[in-house]
């Protein structure tokens, strides 16, 4: 969203509105300590940042769908759906 907002590909304020909608969704916190070691392995094997690898591991851990426009991140887990940027 931020990339699209900066490039003026979406109407002014739309990105912030989406952020507000996402914040309103029910959710839960997950301790990053449980993600770091498996994410380190994924990051090394898949040549990802540790930050991106945490998302891949979290999706797998929660059996959740990871929606991303990052092709490399999408290839890191079978739980990912690649969307057009």
N, C-alpha and C positions, 0 to 999 in steps of 0.2 A: 504494500500500500504506500509506504513512504517513497519508494522509487517512482511509482506511478504519480504520486502527488508532486514530487519534485520535478518530474518531467512534464507536468501539467497534462497528464493523460486522463485524469479524472477531475470532475468538478471540484472547485475550491471547497474545502470543508468535508468532502466525502470520506476521506481517509480517517479523519478524526471521528466522524460519525460511526464508521466501522469499528474503530477502536472502542468506542463507548458501547456498542452493541456486543462486542466480544467480552468486555469486562462484565456485562450484565448476565452472561451465561453462567449457569451453575458450574462450579469446578472445585478442584481440590489441589492443594499444594503437594509436591512430591519432593522428598529430601534428595538433594543433588549428590549427597555422599554415596547413595546407592547406585548412582549412575556413572560415577567417575571411572572406576576400573573397567567396566565393560565398554564404556565410551572410548577410553584410551585405546583399547584393542581395535575397535571399529575405526577410529580415526587413523591408526597406523595402517591397517589393512586396506582401507578405502581411500586413503589420502584426503581425509576431511579435517576440518578444524575440530578441536575437542568440543567446541560450542555446538557445531552442527551434529556431531556424533552423539551428543547428549540427547538431541531431539529424536534421532533414529532409535536409540536404545530405549528412550521413554515410550515411544510408540509401540515398540515390541513388548516392553514390560507390561504396559497397560492393555495390550492388544487393541490399540487405537489406530486410527488412520492418521497418517502424517500427510498433510496437503502442502505441497511446495512447488515453487517454480524453478527450483535448483535441480538440474538434471543429475548432478553427481550425488546429491543428498537423496534424491528419489531412488537411485540405484543401490543405495546403501541398505535399504530395508524393503522387504516385500510388503510392508504395511503402508508404503507411500503411494500417493497419487500425484502425478506430475501435471501441473496446470500451466497454461501458457502465460508468460509474463506480459 
